[in-house]
């Protein structure tokens, strides 16, 4: 989680200077990214109900707690929108 927070802080100045208006294509691509990452979050949260499954993301661990999953995905989505 500390690494994700550090990444957010390092990316913040870049996001602050990105002033180009979004095209329709940009908005569609961003909406698709958000939909895909949200679906991925749902699948990752579903691992709780299936002890025989494990998460492959090393930032989350094999059986990540819900709070970590939601925090990391939301942080990634916010950074992505900002960049």
N, C-alpha and C positions, 0 to 999 in steps of 0.2 A: 504494500500500500504506500509506503514511503517513496518508492521509486515512481509510482504513478503520480503522486503529488509533486515530486520534483519535476517530472516531465511536464505537468500542467503549468508549473511556475516558469519553466524555461520556454514554453510555447506561448505564454501570455503576451510577451512583447510582439511576437510575430502576428498574433491574431489582432492586436490593437492597431497594427499598421495595414492590415488587409482591408482596403477600402473599396475595392471594386464591387459594383453591384452584382448580385447573383442573376444569372440568366435563367430562363425556364429550365434548360437542361441541367444547370447546376442544382436547382431545387429538386428536380426529379431524381438525380443521382444521390443527393443527400437523403431524400426520403427513403430511397431504396436501401442505402447504407443503414439508416436508423431501423428500418424494418428487419433487416437481416441480423443486425446485432441484438435487437430486442428478442428475436426468435432464438438466437443462440443463447441469450441469457435464460430464456425459458427452458431450453433443453438442459442447460447446466444446472439450473435449480431442480430439475426433475431427477437428477442423479441421487438426490437425497432419498427418494423412494425406491431406488434400485441399488442396493449395496454392492452388487456384483459389477457395477459400472464405475469407471473412474474418469476424472477430467484430465485432459492432456495438456492444458495450459499450465506451465510451471509457475506463473504468477499467482495462480489460484490454489494449486495443490490438488491432490487426487480427490479429496472429498471436502470441497470448500464450504465454509459457512455462508448462509444466505446473504448476510450483511456484506461480506467481502465481494461476492459475485455482483450484487446490485451496485455497490459503490464503484467497483472497477469498470463495469460496463457503462454506467452513467458518466463517469469521469472521461472515459474514452470517447463517448458520444459528444460530450461538451467540447472536448479538445478538437475533435474532428470538425464540428460546426465552426469553431473559432478559427481554425486554420483555413 
